Amino acid sequence: MVGLIIAIILFNLIAFTSRKKLTLNQVLHIWTFTIAFQQTFDLLVEYKYEGYWYFDKEVDWTGLLAHTVLLPPVNMMFLNWYPFKKGFSHKFSYIAIWVIAIILYETITLLPEPWGYFHYGWWKLWHAAITDPILFLILLGYYKWICKAERKLLSNE
């Protein structure tokens, strides 16, 4: 539990103090999208197929923290620093660095409690290495859709 609380405080502090590109509307959309998307993904992988779980295999209050306030600030940081105006190789490298960082972080979360809080069933680190870039691309697509909707709304005023 200690590791989760430290991560939540650290990720949120960094995300909100370094937020320069993201509007409040975008933050709200990303936060909500992240929770909904993670819940949907985890409903299958975590609860139905027991690929991984937070703390224990049951739905509990401590696991709810990981589902609601841990990942949204990470997605905020990813989008805030994403090199939108750079070339493909720069964008590819950026995503690769984030995937490596997430895999390293996930390795730390596998430590015994109180530092760790994440447990594997059949899920392994290589599953994360494959799915994380896909999840980042989905996040980027959603963010671009939000930006397009904001531009359309502003042009109609």
HUTATA-V229171 format. One record per residue. N is the residue number from 1. RES is the residue in one small letter. PSI is psi in whole degrees, -180 to 180 (* if undefined). D_FIRST is the distance of its C-alpha to the first C-alpha in Angstrom with 1 decimal. Layout:
n=(N:N)
res=(RES:RES)
psi=(PSI:PSI)
d_first=(D_FIRST:D_FIRST)
This chain:
n=(1:2:3:4:5:6:7:8:9:10:11:12:13:14:15:16:17:18:19:20:21:22:23:24:25:26:27:28:29:30:31:32:33:34:35:36:37:38:39:40:41:42:43:44:45:46:47:48:49:50:51:52:53:54:55:56:57:58:59:60:61:62:63:64:65:66:67:68:69:70:71:72:73:74:75:76:77:78:79:80:81:82:83:84:85:86:87:88:89:90:91:92:93:94:95:96:97:98:99:100:101:102:103:104:105:106:107:108:109:110:111:112:113:114:115:116:117:118:119:120:121:122:123:124:125:126:127:128:129:130:131:132:133:134:135:136:137:138:139:140:141:142:143:144:145:146:147:148:149:150:151:152:153:154:155:156:157)
res=(m:v:g:l:i:i:a:i:i:l:f:n:l:i:a:f:t:s:r:k:k:l:t:l:n:q:v:l:h:i:w:t:f:t:i:a:f:q:q:t:f:d:l:l:v:e:y:k:y:e:g:y:w:y:f:d:k:e:v:d:w:t:g:l:l:a:h:t:v:l:l:p:p:v:n:m:m:f:l:n:w:y:p:f:k:k:g:f:s:h:k:f:s:y:i:a:i:w:v:i:a:i:i:l:y:e:t:i:t:l:l:p:e:p:w:g:y:f:h:y:g:w:w:k:l:w:h:a:a:i:t:d:p:i:l:f:l:i:l:l:g:y:y:k:w:i:c:k:a:e:r:k:l:l:s:n:e)
psi=(-33:-45:-40:-45:-42:-45:-44:-48:-48:-49:-43:-41:-49:-46:-43:-27:-21:5:109:-40:-35:131:166:-40:-44:-40:-46:-43:-46:-42:-50:-45:-45:-46:-47:-44:-42:-42:-42:-48:-48:-28:-40:-59:-42:-53:-45:-49:-2:45:-38:171:160:129:-70:175:-9:161:125:170:-37:-38:-29:-35:-45:-32:-19:-32:7:-51:-34:-43:-29:-44:-35:-46:-44:-48:-38:-35:0:135:70:-33:9:174:175:-45:-37:-43:-42:-46:-41:-48:-42:-42:-42:-40:-44:-44:-41:-39:-40:-44:-44:-36:-41:-39:-14:-6:159:156:148:-7:-42:159:2:142:145:140:-107:-15:139:170:-34:-27:-43:-39:-30:-44:-31:-45:-37:-43:-38:-40:-37:-44:-45:-42:-42:-43:-43:-35:-42:-47:-41:-43:-40:-44:-42:-43:-43:-33:-21:-11:*)
d_first=(0.0:3.8:5.5:5.2:6.3:8.6:9.9:10.6:12.4:14.2:15.3:16.5:18.2:20.0:21.0:22.5:24.1:25.7:26.8:30.6:31.8:29.9:31.5:29.7:31.0:29.6:26.1:26.3:27.7:25.2:22.2:23.7:24.9:21.6:19.9:23.0:23.4:19.9:20.1:23.5:22.5:19.5:21.6:23.8:21.8:18.6:20.2:23.8:23.9:20.5:20.4:16.6:13.7:10.1:8.3:11.9:15.3:15.8:15.5:12.8:11.5:7.9:9.7:12.1:10.1:10.2:13.8:15.0:13.8:12.5:15.8:18.5:18.4:18.5:21.6:23.0:22.9:24.5:27.2:27.8:28.6:30.3:33.8:35.7:39.1:38.9:40.3:38.9:38.1:36.1:34.1:33.7:32.4:30.0:28.4:28.5:26.6:23.9:23.6:23.4:20.7:18.6:19.3:18.3:15.0:14.5:15.5:12.7:10.1:12.0:11.2:10.1:6.7:5.2:6.4:7.1:6.4:10.1:13.0:16.7:19.5:22.7:21.2:21.5:21.2:24.8:24.2:22.0:24.7:27.2:25.5:23.9:27.3:28.5:25.7:26.4:30.1:29.5:27.5:30.4:32.9:31.3:31.1:34.8:35.7:34.1:36.1:39.2:38.9:38.4:41.6:43.5:42.6:43.6:46.8:47.8:47.6)
